[in-house]
Amino acid sequence: MRTRELIVYKNFEDGQLLDNITFLIEHYEDEFYNKNNKNLKTLFYDCIHKLIELAGTYGFHGNLWHCYLANLLVNNENSYSTACEIRGAIEGTINQAALHDIEIFKEFYDFDFTPVMEALDVPEYAMLLDYQASTQESRVYNKRICERICELAARFQSDHTPEEMKDTLTEFYRDYGVGKFGLHKSFRIVHKEDGVHIEPILNIAHVKLSDLVGYELAKQKLVDNTEAFVSGRKANNCLLYGDAGTGKSSSIKGIANEYYDRGLRIIEVYKHQFQDLNDVIAMIKNRNYKFIIYMDDLSFEDFEIEYKYLKAVIEGGLEKKPENVLIYATSNRRHLVREKFSDKEEREDDLHKGDTVAEKLSLVSRFGVTIYFGAPDKKQFQEIVRKLAERHGIEMEEETLLLEANKWELNHGGLSGRTAQQFVDYLLGQKA
């Protein structure tokens, strides 16, 4: 097999297995390796073990060899795949290079392992041709992603030519993207010895904006800005501020879920990571996705200086912020940086008190859209409780329901959507 002839698709994350199977295919009839010991037979069993382990890790089922090859192709970020992500087919000579590599993968895909099984006396490989996965969740992909890769592997089976296989793969890149950014919705920043890394968050809450009861004007303002962003129009950085437990963070999660299919991705950044923002933006600025850098519960004490990094990144540095990046933040504070009455008083140690105040206000002014989420009043709180109880199928007299809800909020944080949800969760637990 011609793995050494690959041009575009190289440096696979799980590439050792491909090399081992290539070696088996090339040498399974070679007497030199099989005369005095069972080296190739042992290697074949090792490959079977690896494929089953990958099935457990990724949740694959069906033909595990085909799923493995499909997974290599959808995760390999190269000049062809990244150009096709979200956009689809492209023009240029790179298509010839990509087709050359797909021809090699087509040979792998169509290879019949029966002679290898017979020559090495390893009939157990047959169990991998129609593997039934357990109900255990994938440790790498959620169920939706896993199914897409298994479906892609099955679609390749009906492709009769390398050209058809390339078209199928390009369609996948257009619809879902490539690599970690294509297959996942949300990410976090991890600082390792070799620098800054962007890693997927595997278990994001499946929240929709419609799950958030009330706040229709606030949600619409957020949707309008995000819609403009993913549509390629001008959009602003957003600050969602207001009382605790009112759905600010849930709204961001809802945006991530509802706009994923249109190429929107969310990267969560914590305050102590602001100094890494330039490195993060450098990694994503040339990709075809739209990225929201998300900062939850953003606020600063007057002695903290991390906000200065954020100011420079948002607006003010020499390098222009990329068109595919916005910053969304949530905060309980309107002005983000803590202010004191002493900031406005005459002080001997501050010659320019006005500049001090302006410095602290300059961060929030860099958010073009500010959206207020206020605590609900008693009537609004009760409406939230009613709708949540109805949504979850709680059967209780309305008068009793609202009376118990009022008792609950008095002892559990006051009037807020979060308190209402916690009350409903409590009722569901008692019902169970």
C-alpha angles and dihedrals in degrees: 000000000000106000090133089061095060112125109178104015105064141127097046119191092227094029098130091076090053090052092049094050090046088054090050093050092049098044110026090110094042111119091201092070098037106037103088103013143017100251095138093043090052090048091051091053089048089055091049089051091050094050091050090048090051089051089055093045098044100027094241123167137175116037102007094195090055092046090051092052092047090050091053091053097047093048100045108103107203139142092279102042095045091049090053097045111117090345101065128208118019135193131241143068091299086081090065092050091048092049090051089058094043089055088060092048089048088058090052091046095052097042114125110221094193095099090048091050091050097043094049095034094236106139091161091083088077090074089067093060093075105014117182110214123219121244091254114121120249114261092212108030133035117238094264094056093043091054092049092055093046089049090050090052089052092048091053087059091065093048108102099189137036088245091058091046090051091050091051091050093046089052089053091051090051094049101038109009129229136283125355094329091053097047102040135056104206138031144186133211118249122188112212134172092270094049141268120348132187109218130184123253102225101196111045115168111257094232122159125198088240088062089067106085114219127350090103095158092048092048092047091052090052092046093049092054093045092046090055090049098052090042091059096251127126114286138171138235109260133222117194108195138167143083123353119266096020098121104266095132092038089056091056091049089050091052090051092053098043098047099039093100089056093056102268117146130182125216115192115215128186126213095254089055098059091104087064094055095098090054091048093050090049089058095052107030096090097046123103094236128095112240129203114196102212124206115185124204092000116190138129137211115228092255094053115096101185090102089070089066089051093050092054093049096047096046134337107052122110093248114074116238108252119258091237095058130079132167121229119185136178125207142162087220124075095207098035096212116077114251129199133199087242089067089070098040127092106267128182093217096052115063094182109037091166090061090052092055093044091051092055093047095045094083097059091046088065090067106085093194122046119183124193123217109189128189112265121248120237094274094048091046091054091049090053090051092049094051095044091049090049092047092053096044098246110167110206136129108270093232091052092044094054093043091054090045091055091051090049097051092050089063101031112056105298132259113349141117090251091056090049091051092048090051092051091047088053091053091048090052091051091047091053 
